[in-house]
Structures are given as structure tokens and as C-alpha cells.
Amino acid sequence: MILEIKNYIKISNSIDEILKNSPFKMKYIIEKSGISEPTFFRKMKEKKFLPEELLRIAEIIEPEENSKEDILKAIQEGLKDVKNGKIHDHKTVMNEAKERLAKKRNEYLLDQ
């Protein structure tokens, strides 16, 4: 836990340099963060972003890291499901998919 807190402090203290070295334009980061421009620059100058705001910024400037985390989480959940016996055989999955597609097709045809 101590290491994570030290890393958080380091990131918080160097957020202006991190953003300068980002491949994204500052205007884009500000827009996507949902923080008003004056507030964003004030927080950056004072190094007073909330943890949730830093997380949002990190998700913007490092989208591949966010995707990687999501994939790893999904794999872990899948492995837990397998361990707990929450699995379906291929035939069942394919039949359910075909039923859903047929239902969507019928809804589409009725709307035409």
C-alpha cells in the first residue's frame, strides 16, 4: 500500500510534465476530463487534482493501459466462472446466439 501511495504522490506532483509529454493536445484532455478549463489549469498549477480526476486523465492519455486493465479483469472473471462451474458448452452458446439474431432480424423486418 505504501508503494501505491508514493506512486500517487509522484504522479500528482508531476502531472504538469506528464500532460506536457502526452501525445494528446491539452484542449482534448480538458474536454474529455469534464473539468472546466480554468479549473483544470488551476488544479494543474496547484497540483490539486482529486484522485478520481487523475484517474480520468490517465484513462484519457493512456487508453491502451485502460483497455489492458479491462481485458485482464475480464479474464480473471472468466477464470473464476470456470472454477465455479459457470460455463456453457459450445452448442448451447451457438443456439442462444442464433435465437437472439433471429429475434433481432424479425424485429427489424417488422419495423420496415
MITILO-790314 format. One record per residue: residue number from 1; chain; x, y, z of N, C-alpha, C, CB in turn. Coordinates in Angstrom, 3 decimals, padded with zeros to 6 digits, always signed. Glycine has a CB too. Layout:
+------+-------+----------+----------+----------+----------+----------+----------+----------+----------+----------+----------+----------+----------+
: resi : chain :      nxx :      nyy :      nzz :     caxx :     cayy :     cazz :      cxx :      cyy :      czz :     cbxx :     cbyy :     cbzz :
+------+-------+----------+----------+----------+----------+----------+----------+----------+----------+----------+----------+----------+----------+
:  NUM :     A :        X :        Y :        Z :        X :        Y :        Z :        X :        Y :        Z :        X :        Y :        Z :
...
+------+-------+----------+----------+----------+----------+----------+----------+----------+----------+----------+----------+----------+----------+
REM end
This chain:
+------+-------+----------+----------+----------+----------+----------+----------+----------+----------+----------+----------+----------+----------+
: resi : chain :      nxx :      nyy :      nzz :     caxx :     cayy :     cazz :      cxx :      cyy :      czz :     cbxx :     cbyy :     cbzz :
+------+-------+----------+----------+----------+----------+----------+----------+----------+----------+----------+----------+----------+----------+
:    1 :     A : +000.825 : -001.191 : +000.000 : +000.000 : +000.000 : +000.000 : +000.873 : +001.260 : +000.000 : -000.941 : -000.005 : +001.212 :
:    2 :     A : +001.955 : +001.216 : +000.701 : +002.844 : +002.373 : +000.775 : +003.368 : +002.732 : -000.619 : +004.021 : +002.090 : +001.737 :
:    3 :     A : +003.749 : +001.731 : -001.388 : +004.258 : +001.961 : -002.735 : +003.211 : +002.644 : -003.613 : +004.695 : +000.640 : -003.367 :
:    4 :     A : +001.957 : +002.208 : -003.515 : +000.893 : +002.815 : -004.309 : +000.697 : +004.281 : -003.932 : -000.418 : +002.043 : -004.124 :
:    5 :     A : +000.758 : +004.577 : -002.635 : +000.589 : +005.959 : -002.177 : +001.752 : +006.819 : -002.655 : +000.479 : +006.017 : -000.638 :
:    6 :     A : +002.963 : +006.291 : -002.573 : +004.131 : +007.032 : -003.066 : +004.018 : +007.286 : -004.564 : +005.429 : +006.263 : -002.758 :
:    7 :     A : +003.553 : +006.307 : -005.317 : +003.359 : +006.483 : -006.754 : +002.296 : +007.541 : -007.035 : +002.967 : +005.153 : -007.407 :
:    8 :     A : +001.217 : +007.525 : -006.262 : +000.164 : +008.520 : -006.418 : +000.720 : +009.926 : -006.192 : -000.994 : +008.238 : -005.443 :
:    9 :     A : +001.495 : +010.089 : -005.129 : +002.088 : +011.400 : -004.813 : +003.018 : +011.839 : -005.946 : +002.868 : +011.345 : -003.463 :
:   10 :     A : +003.814 : +010.904 : -006.452 : +004.745 : +011.221 : -007.542 : +003.980 : +011.669 : -008.784 : +005.632 : +010.000 : -007.874 :
:   11 :     A : +002.930 : +010.955 : -009.130 : +002.117 : +011.310 : -010.295 : +001.443 : +012.662 : -010.075 : +001.057 : +010.219 : -010.574 :
:   12 :     A : +000.869 : +012.850 : -008.914 : +000.184 : +014.097 : -008.596 : +001.143 : +015.290 : -008.693 : -000.433 : +014.022 : -007.190 :
:   13 :     A : +002.353 : +015.115 : -008.198 : +003.342 : +016.194 : -008.211 : +003.926 : +016.459 : -009.594 : +004.455 : +015.871 : -007.257 :
:   14 :     A : +003.836 : +015.502 : -010.486 : +004.429 : +015.689 : -011.818 : +003.386 : +015.683 : -012.933 : +005.456 : +014.603 : -012.083 :
:   15 :     A : +002.125 : +015.923 : -012.592 : +001.054 : +015.843 : -013.582 : +001.249 : +016.847 : -014.719 : -000.290 : +016.076 : -012.913 :
:   16 :     A : +001.808 : +018.024 : -014.420 : +002.019 : +019.010 : -015.488 : +003.014 : +018.497 : -016.524 : +002.515 : +020.339 : -014.899 :
:   17 :     A : +004.086 : +017.849 : -016.088 : +005.073 : +017.274 : -017.013 : +004.488 : +016.083 : -017.767 : +006.339 : +016.842 : -016.250 :
:   18 :     A : +003.714 : +015.283 : -017.071 : +003.074 : +014.120 : -017.705 : +002.171 : +014.587 : -018.841 : +002.258 : +013.297 : -016.666 :
:   19 :     A : +001.392 : +015.630 : -018.575 : +000.467 : +016.147 : -019.596 : +001.220 : +016.812 : -020.749 : -000.514 : +017.150 : -018.967 :
:   20 :     A : +002.311 : +017.504 : -020.446 : +003.118 : +018.122 : -021.499 : +003.689 : +017.072 : -022.444 : +004.251 : +018.946 : -020.888 :
:   21 :     A : +004.071 : +015.927 : -021.903 : +004.680 : +014.856 : -022.697 : +003.654 : +013.910 : -023.317 : +005.632 : +014.064 : -021.836 :
:   22 :     A : +002.388 : +014.171 : -023.056 : +001.326 : +013.344 : -023.613 : +001.214 : +013.587 : -025.112 : -000.017 : +013.635 : -022.914 :
:   23 :     A : +000.840 : +012.564 : -025.876 : +000.647 : +012.776 : -027.314 : -000.640 : +013.541 : -027.632 : +000.632 : +011.441 : -028.032 :
:   24 :     A : -001.454 : +013.798 : -026.626 : -002.729 : +014.475 : -026.828 : -002.603 : +015.967 : -026.547 : -003.808 : +013.860 : -025.936 :
:   25 :     A : -003.399 : +016.758 : -027.257 : -003.420 : +018.195 : -027.016 : -004.144 : +018.463 : -025.702 : -004.103 : +018.952 : -028.192 :
:   26 :     A : -003.691 : +019.515 : -025.026 : -004.266 : +019.863 : -023.726 : -005.766 : +020.128 : -023.844 : -003.556 : +021.093 : -023.139 :
:   27 :     A : -006.190 : +020.780 : -024.927 : -007.615 : +021.082 : -025.117 : -008.446 : +019.792 : -025.129 : -007.829 : +021.870 : -026.436 :
:   28 :     A : -007.936 : +018.767 : -025.799 : -008.631 : +017.475 : -025.873 : -008.734 : +016.850 : -024.477 : -007.891 : +016.509 : -026.845 :
:   29 :     A : -007.628 : +016.864 : -023.735 : -007.606 : +016.269 : -022.384 : -008.603 : +016.986 : -021.485 : -006.178 : +016.341 : -021.767 :
:   30 :     A : -008.598 : +018.318 : -021.548 : -009.511 : +019.107 : -020.718 : -010.959 : +018.792 : -021.079 : -009.233 : +020.617 : -020.885 :
:   31 :     A : -011.241 : +018.765 : -022.370 : -012.604 : +018.491 : -022.829 : -013.077 : +017.121 : -022.358 : -012.681 : +018.575 : -024.357 :
:   32 :     A : -012.244 : +016.103 : -022.544 : -012.626 : +014.735 : -022.182 : -012.685 : +014.527 : -020.664 : -011.646 : +013.746 : -022.796 :
:   33 :     A : -011.930 : +015.314 : -019.910 : -011.911 : +015.142 : -018.450 : -013.191 : +015.636 : -017.797 : -010.723 : +015.872 : -017.850 :
:   34 :     A : -013.884 : +016.576 : -018.483 : -015.104 : +017.115 : -017.903 : -014.855 : +018.214 : -016.877 : -015.883 : +016.012 : -017.269 :
:   35 :     A : -013.616 : +018.659 : -016.771 : -013.254 : +019.734 : -015.844 : -013.176 : +021.019 : -016.664 : -011.883 : +019.435 : -015.097 :
:   36 :     A : -013.728 : +022.109 : -016.137 : -013.671 : +023.365 : -016.885 : -012.208 : +023.780 : -017.066 : -014.477 : +024.485 : -016.154 :
:   37 :     A : -011.954 : +024.502 : -018.147 : -010.574 : +024.883 : -018.469 : -009.896 : +025.689 : -017.352 : -010.556 : +025.689 : -019.754 :
:   38 :     A : -010.548 : +026.738 : -016.810 : -009.883 : +027.485 : -015.730 : -009.587 : +026.605 : -014.507 : -010.751 : +028.672 : -015.308 :
:   39 :     A : -010.542 : +025.755 : -014.156 : -010.348 : +024.863 : -013.006 : -009.233 : +023.870 : -013.283 : -011.649 : +024.116 : -012.671 :
:   40 :     A : -009.205 : +023.346 : -014.499 : -008.174 : +022.371 : -014.874 : -006.788 : +022.983 : -014.718 : -008.383 : +021.883 : -016.326 :
:   41 :     A : -006.586 : +024.190 : -015.269 : -005.268 : +024.823 : -015.187 : -004.909 : +025.211 : -013.755 : -005.223 : +026.055 : -016.080 :
:   42 :     A : -005.910 : +025.632 : -012.981 : -005.643 : +025.951 : -011.573 : -005.202 : +024.705 : -010.823 : -006.892 : +026.562 : -010.903 :
:   43 :     A : -005.933 : +023.608 : -011.029 : -005.587 : +022.359 : -010.348 : -004.222 : +021.853 : -010.789 : -006.650 : +021.294 : -010.614 :
:   44 :     A : -003.907 : +022.030 : -012.067 : -002.612 : +021.575 : -012.553 : -001.495 : +022.416 : -011.924 : -002.552 : +021.653 : -014.100 :
:   45 :     A : -001.702 : +023.721 : -011.853 : -000.694 : +024.617 : -011.272 : -000.491 : +024.317 : -009.784 : -001.110 : +026.094 : -011.464 :
:   46 :     A : -001.593 : +024.107 : -009.079 : -001.528 : +023.857 : -007.638 : -001.267 : +022.385 : -007.305 : -002.820 : +024.304 : -006.983 :
:   47 :     A : -001.305 : +021.531 : -008.349 : -001.129 : +020.080 : -008.175 : -002.161 : +019.542 : -007.176 : +000.320 : +019.754 : -007.689 :
:   48 :     A : -003.422 : +019.891 : -007.443 : -004.504 : +019.534 : -006.524 : -005.648 : +018.804 : -007.210 : -005.034 : +020.770 : -005.854 :
:   49 :     A : -005.321 : +017.923 : -008.129 : -006.366 : +017.098 : -008.729 : -006.824 : +016.061 : -007.711 : -005.861 : +016.410 : -010.032 :
:   50 :     A : -008.113 : +015.776 : -007.706 : -008.640 : +014.688 : -006.876 : -008.191 : +013.359 : -007.476 : -010.206 : +014.756 : -006.774 :
:   51 :     A : -008.095 : +012.316 : -006.676 : -007.711 : +011.007 : -007.217 : -008.591 : +010.569 : -008.385 : -007.769 : +009.960 : -006.124 :
:   52 :     A : -009.897 : +010.821 : -008.288 : -010.818 : +010.443 : -009.359 : -010.524 : +011.225 : -010.641 : -012.271 : +010.677 : -008.918 :
:   53 :     A : -010.129 : +012.485 : -010.492 : -009.788 : +013.298 : -011.657 : -008.500 : +012.801 : -012.310 : -009.644 : +014.773 : -011.258 :
:   54 :     A : -007.525 : +012.446 : -011.492 : -006.283 : +011.893 : -012.038 : -006.550 : +010.585 : -012.767 : -005.251 : +011.674 : -010.921 :
:   55 :     A : -007.442 : +009.793 : -012.240 : -007.798 : +008.539 : -012.900 : -008.429 : +008.819 : -014.259 : -008.760 : +007.715 : -012.020 :
:   56 :     A : -009.364 : +009.771 : -014.321 : -009.991 : +010.141 : -015.586 : -008.958 : +010.615 : -016.603 : -011.037 : +011.229 : -015.358 :
:   57 :     A : -008.015 : +011.444 : -016.142 : -006.958 : +011.955 : -017.020 : -006.091 : +010.805 : -017.511 : -006.092 : +013.009 : -016.288 :
:   58 :     A : -005.737 : +009.895 : -016.617 : -004.912 : +008.748 : -017.005 : -005.624 : +007.885 : -018.042 : -004.556 : +007.903 : -015.773 :
:   59 :     A : -006.923 : +007.704 : -017.890 : -007.689 : +006.915 : -018.854 : -007.730 : +007.588 : -020.219 : -009.108 : +006.690 : -018.344 :
:   60 :     A : -007.624 : +008.919 : -020.226 : -007.621 : +009.661 : -021.486 : -006.262 : +009.558 : -022.169 : -007.983 : +011.135 : -021.244 :
:   61 :     A : -005.189 : +009.764 : -021.404 : -003.862 : +009.832 : -022.031 : -003.198 : +008.468 : -022.199 : -002.963 : +010.722 : -021.217 :
:   62 :     A : -003.734 : +007.456 : -021.538 : -003.203 : +006.099 : -021.682 : -004.340 : +005.109 : -021.922 : -002.393 : +005.693 : -020.429 :
:   63 :     A : -005.076 : +005.269 : -023.031 : -006.227 : +004.397 : -023.261 : -005.852 : +002.928 : -023.379 : -006.946 : +004.826 : -024.503 :
:   64 :     A : -004.644 : +002.643 : -023.892 : -004.241 : +001.241 : -024.019 : -004.047 : +000.589 : -022.650 : -002.948 : +001.132 : -024.837 :
:   65 :     A : -003.615 : +001.347 : -021.671 : -003.457 : +000.810 : -020.312 : -004.824 : +000.495 : -019.732 : -002.696 : +001.810 : -019.396 :
:   66 :     A : -005.787 : +001.357 : -019.999 : -007.153 : +001.139 : -019.538 : -007.730 : -000.121 : -020.173 : -008.037 : +002.358 : -019.863 :
:   67 :     A : -007.520 : -000.288 : -021.482 : -008.006 : -001.469 : -022.184 : -007.345 : -002.726 : -021.642 : -007.753 : -001.344 : -023.686 :
:   68 :     A : -006.055 : -002.646 : -021.410 : -005.309 : -003.789 : -020.865 : -005.890 : -004.207 : -019.518 : -003.808 : -003.442 : -020.716 :
:   69 :     A : -006.171 : -003.209 : -018.675 : -006.741 : -003.496 : -017.360 : -008.112 : -004.156 : -017.486 : -006.849 : -002.209 : -016.535 :
:   70 :     A : -008.937 : -003.648 : -018.397 : -010.263 : -004.217 : -018.624 : -010.175 : -005.662 : -019.105 : -011.034 : -003.374 : -019.639 :
:   71 :     A : -009.238 : -005.925 : -020.020 : -009.060 : -007.284 : -020.548 : -008.609 : -008.231 : -019.448 : -008.040 : -007.292 : -021.701 :
:   72 :     A : -007.643 : -007.793 : -018.639 : -007.166 : -008.642 : -017.548 : -008.281 : -008.926 : -016.535 : -005.971 : -007.980 : -016.846 :
:   73 :     A : -009.096 : -007.912 : -016.257 : -010.215 : -008.098 : -015.330 : -011.213 : -009.106 : -015.895 : -010.918 : -006.750 : -015.046 :
:   74 :     A : -011.517 : -008.985 : -017.189 : -012.457 : -009.912 : -017.828 : -011.911 : -011.341 : -017.801 : -012.741 : -009.478 : -019.284 :
:   75 :     A : -010.616 : -011.490 : -018.036 : -010.003 : -012.825 : -017.989 : -010.107 : -013.404 : -016.583 : -008.519 : -012.765 : -018.434 :
:   76 :     A : -009.811 : -012.587 : -015.575 : -009.897 : -013.056 : -014.185 : -011.329 : -013.475 : -013.839 : -009.415 : -011.953 : -013.212 :
:   77 :     A : -012.293 : -012.692 : -014.270 : -013.691 : -013.037 : -014.007 : -014.074 : -014.317 : -014.737 : -014.620 : -011.888 : -014.428 :
:   78 :     A : -013.585 : -014.475 : -015.964 : -013.852 : -015.700 : -016.727 : -013.263 : -016.924 : -016.061 : -013.301 : -015.575 : -018.131 :
:   79 :     A : -012.047 : -016.785 : -015.564 : -011.410 : -017.906 : -014.873 : -012.169 : -018.270 : -013.595 : -009.947 : -017.566 : -014.540 :
:   80 :     A : -012.681 : -017.253 : -012.909 : -013.463 : -017.503 : -011.703 : -014.756 : -018.237 : -012.061 : -013.777 : -016.176 : -010.970 :
:   81 :     A : -015.385 : -017.825 : -013.180 : -016.606 : -018.501 : -013.632 : -016.334 : -019.966 : -013.951 : -017.187 : -017.793 : -014.867 :
:   82 :     A : -015.235 : -020.232 : -014.640 : -014.872 : -021.615 : -014.969 : -014.664 : -022.417 : -013.695 : -013.597 : -021.658 : -015.842 :
:   83 :     A : -013.945 : -021.831 : -012.753 : -013.673 : -022.506 : -011.478 : -014.968 : -022.816 : -010.729 : -012.754 : -021.639 : -010.599 :
:   84 :     A : -015.944 : -021.918 : -010.830 : -017.216 : -022.095 : -010.129 : -018.245 : -022.874 : -010.953 : -017.786 : -020.742 : -009.757 :
:   85 :     A : -017.823 : -023.367 : -012.107 : -018.701 : -024.185 : -012.928 : -019.717 : -023.404 : -013.733 : -019.408 : -025.145 : -012.075 :
:   86 :     A : -019.533 : -022.110 : -013.856 : -020.462 : -021.272 : -014.621 : -020.026 : -021.256 : -016.077 : -020.523 : -019.822 : -014.048 :
:   87 :     A : -020.198 : -022.376 : -016.743 : -019.798 : -022.479 : -018.142 : -020.921 : -023.105 : -018.959 : -018.503 : -023.305 : -018.282 :
:   88 :     A : -020.890 : -022.867 : -020.275 : -021.865 : -023.439 : -021.193 : -021.098 : -024.116 : -022.323 : -022.850 : -022.346 : -021.745 :
:   89 :     A : -021.645 : -025.191 : -022.832 : -020.973 : -025.855 : -023.949 : -021.189 : -025.053 : -025.229 : -021.492 : -027.307 : -024.121 :
:   90 :     A : -020.361 : -025.316 : -026.211 : -020.371 : -024.569 : -027.469 : -021.732 : -024.622 : -028.156 : -019.302 : -025.110 : -028.406 :
:   91 :     A : -022.342 : -025.776 : -028.186 : -023.625 : -025.940 : -028.869 : -024.691 : -025.038 : -028.252 : -024.077 : -027.408 : -028.814 :
:   92 :     A : -024.745 : -024.983 : -026.927 : -025.728 : -024.145 : -026.229 : -025.512 : -022.673 : -026.556 : -025.645 : -024.365 : -024.706 :
:   93 :     A : -024.262 : -022.243 : -026.511 : -023.943 : -020.840 : -026.789 : -024.336 : -020.481 : -028.216 : -022.442 : -020.567 : -026.563 :
:   94 :     A : -024.017 : -021.345 : -029.168 : -024.342 : -021.074 : -030.566 : -025.857 : -021.025 : -030.792 : -023.710 : -022.138 : -031.469 :
:   95 :     A : -026.593 : -021.928 : -030.161 : -028.058 : -021.923 : -030.297 : -028.660 : -020.641 : -029.724 : -028.668 : -023.148 : -029.590 :
:   96 :     A : -028.154 : -020.198 : -028.562 : -028.658 : -018.957 : -027.962 : -028.344 : -017.763 : -028.857 : -028.051 : -018.746 : -026.560 :
:   97 :     A : -027.155 : -017.738 : -029.445 : -026.776 : -016.650 : -030.341 : -027.673 : -016.633 : -031.573 : -025.303 : -016.782 : -030.755 :
:   98 :     A : -027.936 : -017.803 : -032.136 : -028.810 : -017.889 : -033.312 : -030.214 : -017.396 : -032.981 : -028.868 : -019.335 : -033.837 :
:   99 :     A : -030.711 : -017.747 : -031.799 : -032.041 : -017.302 : -031.382 : -032.096 : -015.781 : -031.244 : -032.432 : -017.966 : -030.055 :
:  100 :     A : -031.049 : -015.200 : -030.639 : -031.014 : -013.745 : -030.484 : -030.956 : -013.057 : -031.843 : -029.811 : -013.323 : -029.625 :
:  101 :     A : -030.139 : -013.585 : -032.750 : -030.044 : -012.998 : -034.092 : -031.365 : -013.104 : -034.840 : -028.937 : -013.682 : -034.896 :
:  102 :     A : -032.032 : -014.247 : -034.737 : -033.322 : -014.425 : -035.408 : -034.339 : -013.441 : -034.842 : -033.830 : -015.880 : -035.249 :
:  103 :     A : -034.332 : -013.249 : -033.545 : -035.256 : -012.309 : -032.904 : -034.989 : -010.883 : -033.401 : -035.121 : -012.379 : -031.357 :
:  104 :     A : -033.722 : -010.489 : -033.455 : -033.358 : -009.156 : -033.945 : -033.775 : -008.975 : -035.408 : -031.841 : -008.925 : -033.793 :
:  105 :     A : -033.553 : -010.023 : -036.208 : -033.920 : -009.961 : -037.615 : -035.429 : -009.772 : -037.749 : -033.463 : -011.236 : -038.354 :
:  106 :     A : -036.214 : -010.520 : -036.993 : -037.667 : -010.403 : -037.032 : -038.132 : -009.022 : -036.595 : -038.303 : -011.463 : -036.152 :
:  107 :     A : -037.492 : -008.462 : -035.540 : -037.842 : -007.108 : -035.090 : -037.540 : -006.094 : -036.178 : -037.079 : -006.745 : -033.800 :
:  108 :     A : -036.415 : -006.280 : -036.842 : -036.017 : -005.376 : -037.920 : -037.031 : -005.449 : -039.076 : -034.589 : -005.727 : -038.425 :
:  109 :     A : -037.402 : -006.656 : -039.442 : -038.355 : -006.818 : -040.543 : -039.720 : -006.231 : -040.216 : -038.503 : -008.286 : -040.890 :
:  110 :     A : -040.133 : -006.326 : -038.955 : -041.420 : -005.763 : -038.547 : -041.393 : -004.239 : -038.585 : -041.791 : -006.246 : -037.144 :
:  111 :     A : -040.224 : -003.655 : -038.346 : -040.096 : -002.198 : -038.344 : -040.075 : -001.624 : -039.764 : -038.827 : -001.785 : -037.600 :
:  112 :     A : -039.830 : -002.451 : -040.763 : -039.715 : -001.966 : -042.157 : -041.057 : -001.702 : -042.764 : -038.967 : -002.966 : -043.017 :
+------+-------+----------+----------+----------+----------+----------+----------+----------+----------+----------+----------+----------+----------+
REM end
